Amino acid sequence: MRKLTIIIILIISSFELASGQGLYSPGSPQDDGRFASSTKQVNQFFRRFNGEESADGSKRYYDTDSEYRDRTLRGKFISILFDNETSSVDGQLKADFMKEVLSENLPQYLAFHRGEWFSEVETTFIYKGKKENVTLFMKLQPEGLGYEWVVDKVNFTPFKNLFKKPEGDQKSFLHPMSHEIGFMNLRKAFQDNKLPEAYTPKEYEPDYLTLFLYEIKNGNLKFDNVLDVKFHFFQIDNWYFEVNQFNRPGFNTGWLISNLIKLKPGEKDVVQRYIYDQK
Protein backbone atom coordinates (compact mmCIF):
# COMPACT_ATOMS: atom_id res chain seq x y z
CA MET A 1 0.00 0.00 0.00
CA ARG A 2 1.37 3.36 -0.96
CA LYS A 3 2.46 5.40 2.00
CA LEU A 4 0.42 8.47 2.75
CA THR A 5 2.84 11.35 3.28
CA ILE A 6 2.54 15.11 3.40
CA ILE A 7 5.52 17.32 2.62
CA ILE A 8 5.14 20.73 4.17
CA ILE A 9 7.54 23.57 3.38
CA LEU A 10 7.28 26.11 6.19
CA ILE A 11 8.64 29.60 5.61
CA ILE A 12 8.50 32.02 8.49
CA SER A 13 9.56 35.57 9.19
CA SER A 14 11.83 37.09 11.81
CA PHE A 15 11.57 36.87 15.59
CA GLU A 16 11.27 39.74 18.04
CA LEU A 17 14.55 40.73 19.68
CA ALA A 18 15.38 39.87 23.24
CA SER A 19 16.13 42.19 26.12
CA GLY A 20 19.78 42.33 27.10
CA GLN A 21 19.02 41.90 30.80
CA GLY A 22 19.78 38.39 32.04
CA LEU A 23 18.65 35.14 30.45
CA TYR A 24 15.02 36.10 30.62
CA SER A 25 13.27 39.31 31.46
CA PRO A 26 9.44 39.15 31.73
CA GLY A 27 7.59 41.45 29.37
CA SER A 28 8.10 42.19 25.69
CA PRO A 29 11.74 41.86 24.65
CA GLN A 30 13.18 44.84 22.77
CA ASP A 31 15.18 44.82 19.52
CA ASP A 32 18.91 45.27 20.09
CA GLY A 33 19.74 44.90 16.40
CA ARG A 34 21.22 41.39 16.58
CA PHE A 35 18.25 39.03 16.54
CA ALA A 36 16.38 40.41 13.53
CA SER A 37 17.33 37.80 10.94
CA SER A 38 14.51 35.93 9.23
CA THR A 39 13.79 32.38 10.40
CA LYS A 40 13.06 30.45 7.25
CA GLN A 41 12.29 26.94 8.53
CA VAL A 42 10.97 25.20 11.61
CA ASN A 43 14.39 23.56 11.82
CA GLN A 44 15.74 26.99 12.76
CA PHE A 45 13.44 27.00 15.78
CA PHE A 46 15.39 23.96 16.94
CA ARG A 47 18.74 25.64 16.29
CA ARG A 48 17.80 28.82 18.11
CA PHE A 49 16.32 26.93 21.04
CA ASN A 50 19.57 24.97 21.31
CA GLY A 51 21.88 27.91 20.65
CA GLU A 52 23.27 26.41 17.45
CA GLU A 53 23.42 29.51 15.26
CA SER A 54 24.73 33.07 15.46
CA ALA A 55 22.58 35.91 16.79
CA ASP A 56 21.94 37.31 13.31
CA GLY A 57 21.24 33.87 11.84
CA SER A 58 24.11 34.13 9.35
CA LYS A 59 26.15 31.22 10.73
CA ARG A 60 25.27 27.79 11.98
CA TYR A 61 27.27 26.56 14.95
CA TYR A 62 28.58 23.01 15.32
CA ASP A 63 30.09 21.26 18.33
CA THR A 64 33.54 22.36 17.16
CA ASP A 65 32.58 26.05 17.53
CA SER A 66 33.22 27.82 20.83
CA GLU A 67 29.80 29.54 20.65
CA TYR A 68 27.96 26.22 20.18
CA ARG A 69 25.09 25.94 22.70
CA ASP A 70 26.39 28.94 24.65
CA ARG A 71 24.15 29.38 27.69
CA THR A 72 23.80 33.17 27.38
CA LEU A 73 23.05 32.96 23.66
CA ARG A 74 20.43 30.28 24.30
CA GLY A 75 18.77 32.39 26.97
CA LYS A 76 18.37 35.35 24.63
CA PHE A 77 17.10 33.16 21.81
CA ILE A 78 14.56 31.32 23.94
CA SER A 79 13.28 34.64 25.31
CA ILE A 80 12.18 35.63 21.81
CA LEU A 81 10.77 32.23 20.88
CA PHE A 82 7.54 33.02 22.76
CA ASP A 83 4.47 34.73 21.36
CA ASN A 84 4.73 37.89 23.44
CA GLU A 85 1.76 39.67 21.87
CA THR A 86 -1.31 37.45 21.97
CA SER A 87 -0.64 34.42 24.18
CA SER A 88 -1.38 34.42 27.90
CA VAL A 89 1.65 32.44 29.05
CA ASP A 90 2.58 33.71 32.50
CA GLY A 91 5.96 35.43 32.80
CA GLN A 92 6.91 33.45 35.89
CA LEU A 93 6.04 30.21 34.12
CA LYS A 94 8.37 31.21 31.27
CA ALA A 95 11.11 32.00 33.77
CA ASP A 96 10.68 28.61 35.49
CA PHE A 97 10.80 26.86 32.12
CA MET A 98 13.97 28.67 31.08
CA LYS A 99 15.61 28.00 34.43
CA GLU A 100 15.20 24.26 33.90
CA VAL A 101 16.11 24.29 30.22
CA LEU A 102 19.22 26.40 30.83
CA SER A 103 20.34 24.59 33.97
CA GLU A 104 24.13 24.72 34.26
CA ASN A 105 24.24 21.17 35.62
CA LEU A 106 21.66 19.51 33.35
CA PRO A 107 20.66 21.70 30.37
CA GLN A 108 17.96 20.36 28.05
CA TYR A 109 17.86 20.59 24.27
CA LEU A 110 15.51 19.77 21.44
CA ALA A 111 16.39 16.99 19.00
CA PHE A 112 14.70 16.74 15.61
CA HIS A 113 14.88 12.94 15.39
CA ARG A 114 14.30 12.03 19.04
CA GLY A 115 10.52 11.80 18.93
CA GLU A 116 8.24 13.23 21.62
CA TRP A 117 7.08 15.95 19.22
CA PHE A 118 4.53 15.85 16.42
CA SER A 119 2.61 18.06 14.04
CA GLU A 120 -1.10 18.82 13.95
CA VAL A 121 -2.18 19.63 10.40
CA GLU A 122 -5.60 21.12 9.71
CA THR A 123 -6.76 20.12 6.23
CA THR A 124 -9.89 19.97 4.12
CA PHE A 125 -11.01 16.91 2.16
CA ILE A 126 -13.97 16.37 -0.11
CA TYR A 127 -16.02 13.62 1.52
CA LYS A 128 -18.87 12.25 -0.56
CA GLY A 129 -19.10 15.53 -2.45
CA LYS A 130 -18.90 17.84 0.61
CA LYS A 131 -15.89 19.77 1.92
CA GLU A 132 -14.99 18.60 5.43
CA ASN A 133 -12.28 19.51 7.94
CA VAL A 134 -9.82 16.72 8.74
CA THR A 135 -7.10 16.94 11.39
CA LEU A 136 -4.00 14.89 10.62
CA PHE A 137 -1.45 14.16 13.32
CA MET A 138 1.95 13.68 11.72
CA LYS A 139 5.11 12.14 13.16
CA LEU A 140 8.62 11.44 11.94
CA GLN A 141 9.75 7.86 11.50
CA PRO A 142 13.03 6.30 10.29
CA GLU A 143 13.00 5.28 6.65
CA GLY A 144 16.02 3.77 4.95
CA LEU A 145 18.99 6.01 5.69
CA GLY A 146 16.79 8.97 6.62
CA TYR A 147 13.42 9.95 8.00
CA GLU A 148 9.95 10.69 6.69
CA TRP A 149 6.75 12.34 7.89
CA VAL A 150 3.78 9.96 8.13
CA VAL A 151 0.16 10.26 9.21
CA ASP A 152 -0.07 8.76 12.69
CA LYS A 153 -3.65 9.62 13.72
CA VAL A 154 -6.74 11.20 12.19
CA ASN A 155 -9.50 13.25 13.75
CA PHE A 156 -12.59 13.43 11.53
CA THR A 157 -16.02 14.30 12.91
CA PRO A 158 -18.08 12.17 10.45
CA PHE A 159 -16.11 9.11 11.58
CA LYS A 160 -16.57 9.93 15.25
CA ASN A 161 -20.30 10.30 14.74
CA LEU A 162 -20.43 6.77 13.31
CA PHE A 163 -19.38 5.26 16.61
CA LYS A 164 -21.46 6.22 19.62
CA LYS A 165 -21.18 3.23 21.88
CA PRO A 166 -24.05 3.14 24.39
CA GLU A 167 -23.37 2.48 28.05
CA GLY A 168 -25.24 1.19 31.07
CA ASP A 169 -28.92 0.37 30.64
CA GLN A 170 -28.89 1.74 27.10
CA LYS A 171 -26.40 -0.85 25.93
CA SER A 172 -27.55 -3.96 24.08
CA PHE A 173 -25.70 -7.14 24.94
CA LEU A 174 -25.35 -10.80 24.09
CA HIS A 175 -26.60 -13.04 26.87
CA PRO A 176 -23.78 -14.88 28.69
CA MET A 177 -25.45 -18.20 27.74
CA SER A 178 -25.47 -17.31 24.03
CA HIS A 179 -22.96 -20.05 23.33
CA GLU A 180 -25.58 -22.65 24.31
CA ILE A 181 -27.72 -21.65 21.34
CA GLY A 182 -24.79 -21.52 18.94
CA PHE A 183 -24.78 -17.69 19.05
CA MET A 184 -27.92 -17.61 16.93
CA ASN A 185 -28.73 -14.23 18.52
CA LEU A 186 -25.95 -12.67 16.45
CA ARG A 187 -28.57 -12.22 13.72
CA LYS A 188 -30.56 -9.93 15.99
CA ALA A 189 -27.40 -8.13 17.11
CA PHE A 190 -26.03 -7.34 13.67
CA GLN A 191 -29.12 -7.34 11.47
CA ASP A 192 -31.56 -5.44 13.66
CA ASN A 193 -29.22 -3.29 15.77
CA LYS A 194 -27.88 -0.02 14.35
CA LEU A 195 -25.14 0.17 16.98
CA PRO A 196 -23.04 -2.97 16.46
CA GLU A 197 -20.24 -1.34 18.44
CA ALA A 198 -22.33 -2.14 21.53
CA TYR A 199 -21.05 -5.73 21.23
CA THR A 200 -17.37 -4.82 21.44
CA PRO A 201 -15.07 -4.90 24.49
CA LYS A 202 -15.02 -1.97 26.88
CA GLU A 203 -11.52 -1.04 25.73
CA TYR A 204 -12.47 -0.99 22.04
CA GLU A 205 -11.59 2.20 20.18
CA PRO A 206 -12.33 2.69 16.47
CA ASP A 207 -9.31 2.84 14.17
CA TYR A 208 -10.04 6.11 12.39
CA LEU A 209 -6.80 6.03 10.41
CA THR A 210 -7.76 2.73 8.80
CA LEU A 211 -11.21 4.13 7.99
CA PHE A 212 -9.57 7.23 6.57
CA LEU A 213 -7.33 5.22 4.24
CA TYR A 214 -10.21 2.93 3.30
CA GLU A 215 -12.38 5.86 2.24
CA ILE A 216 -9.51 7.35 0.23
CA LYS A 217 -8.95 4.04 -1.56
CA ASN A 218 -12.68 3.83 -2.34
CA GLY A 219 -12.69 7.36 -3.77
CA ASN A 220 -14.99 8.77 -1.09
CA LEU A 221 -12.30 11.06 0.40
CA LYS A 222 -10.23 13.37 -1.78
CA PHE A 223 -7.56 15.77 -0.54
CA ASP A 224 -8.43 19.46 -0.93
CA ASN A 225 -6.11 21.80 1.01
CA VAL A 226 -3.88 22.46 4.05
CA LEU A 227 -5.31 25.18 6.30
CA ASP A 228 -3.00 25.34 9.28
CA VAL A 229 -0.01 23.66 10.91
CA LYS A 230 1.13 23.58 14.53
CA PHE A 231 3.57 21.51 16.57
CA HIS A 232 3.33 19.85 19.98
CA PHE A 233 6.48 19.25 22.04
CA PHE A 234 6.96 16.88 24.98
CA GLN A 235 10.76 16.58 24.74
CA ILE A 236 11.56 18.79 27.74
CA ASP A 237 11.19 16.81 30.97
CA ASN A 238 7.90 17.60 32.74
CA TRP A 239 6.92 20.32 30.24
CA TYR A 240 4.65 20.67 27.23
CA PHE A 241 4.65 23.52 24.76
CA GLU A 242 2.89 24.30 21.50
CA VAL A 243 4.45 26.10 18.55
CA ASN A 244 2.34 28.10 16.09
CA GLN A 245 3.14 30.35 13.17
CA PHE A 246 2.41 34.06 13.57
CA ASN A 247 2.37 36.30 10.50
CA ARG A 248 2.19 39.95 11.56
CA PRO A 249 4.23 43.17 11.47
CA GLY A 250 7.18 43.55 13.81
CA PHE A 251 9.79 41.12 15.06
CA ASN A 252 7.58 38.89 17.23
CA THR A 253 6.54 36.75 14.27
CA GLY A 254 7.18 33.33 12.80
CA TRP A 255 7.17 30.04 14.72
CA LEU A 256 6.67 30.92 18.38
CA ILE A 257 5.70 29.12 21.58
CA SER A 258 2.02 29.92 22.07
CA ASN A 259 1.21 27.62 24.97
CA LEU A 260 3.28 26.31 27.88
CA ILE A 261 2.28 23.84 30.59
CA LYS A 262 4.21 22.49 33.55
CA LEU A 263 3.29 18.80 33.70
CA LYS A 264 2.63 17.00 36.95
CA PRO A 265 3.07 13.21 37.17
CA GLY A 266 0.50 11.49 34.95
CA GLU A 267 -0.58 14.66 33.15
CA LYS A 268 1.35 13.99 29.95
CA ASP A 269 -1.12 11.31 28.84
CA VAL A 270 -4.05 13.56 29.76
CA VAL A 271 -2.72 16.41 27.61
CA GLN A 272 -2.02 14.09 24.69
CA ARG A 273 -5.51 12.60 24.82
CA TYR A 274 -6.97 16.10 24.82
CA ILE A 275 -4.90 17.13 21.80
CA TYR A 276 -5.86 14.05 19.80
CA ASP A 277 -9.57 14.25 20.60
CA GLN A 278 -10.21 17.96 21.11
CA LYS A 279 -12.22 18.56 17.94
Order of alpha helices (4+ residues) and beta strands (2+ residues): alpha-alpha-alpha-beta-beta-beta-alpha-alpha-beta-beta-beta-alpha
